[in-house]
Amino acid sequence: MALARKSSRLPSVMVLLGVLFGAYYLFGFLRLSREAAALDRPLVNVWERYLATNAASQANVGLDLRNPEEAQRQLRASASLLEKAGRLVQSRVELPKDLEERMRDPFQLLDFQDERHQKTAQLARLAAANGVALEPGATNGLPEYAIDMPQPAFLWPRLHLANQLLLSAVHCKVSALKSLTQLPALAHRSTIDDAVFLQELPMRLELVGPMDAVSRFLVSLALRGPELKTVGLAEALTNKPALFIDHLLLRKHSAERPHEVSLDLTVSGFARPVEPRIGPAVSRTPPD
């Protein structure tokens, strides 16, 4: 009898549970689901705007973002090419190791003035031997110390670059070196921390010479090491760095000497900042 009463109540319980679950679904779950969807909408909007901005970015030009594996491969290939380009640039602007070590030492004005005097004398002898007129404006343009100079250590690479520039012109047998002017340095900074990673050291040179000699000189500027064999200067310029032309003006020198041209040239070399050495300077043999 009791079992029969329990069995008769079971359908009623099931119906009641069904009604309760239905009410929860209608008035609880659906409402919460709509609220969750409403909360998701701003996030979805932000995400869609991010994707649109990312797709329109200049950095993604040429990349198919629908295929992330291919995009990743292309990015890695680009990074590898950029790294190789960085190594190539570094090798071209690299200065002699002994010169960088001199930059680390505390700056010694007497040592610098002595080397500047030696370079001037060497240039004068070489110019005379090659029939090149070395005017005072050229040697006076070698870098000099100034009391308000913030980084005198960079006088060493300036002197080296200026000397190599004049040596190149002399070995190319131009007619005359008129003047040399040291221009203000340009600091190249990192976009990450704004630190200076390279100093550009520009110079302005004015000279006169036959067109073939001036052409040979201009070609030689960007060359270094074995590359100088193409202009026959590999043995004469053993420590020459690559120099980069900023601008030039070439014109006829005079009607009386139609085979000669006048060159007004701005050219730059580069030097990396180095950490100064603490302690006394070490005696070093200067580079040629």
Secondary structure, 3 states (H helix, E strand, C coil): CHHHHHHHHHHHHHHHHHHHHHHHHHHHHHHHHHHHHHHHHHHHHHHHHHHHHHHHCHHHCCCCCCCHHHHHHHHHHHHHHHHHHHHHHHHHHCCCHHHHHHHHCCCCHHHHHHHHHHHHHHHHHHHHHCCCEECHHHHCCCCCCCCCCCCHHHHHHHHHHHHHHHHHHHHCCCCEEEEEEECCCEEEECCCCCCEEEEEEEEEEEEEEEHHHHHHHHHHHCCCHHHHHHHCCCCCCCCCCCCEEEEEEEEECCCCCCCEEEEEEEEEEEECCCCCCCCCCCCCCCCC
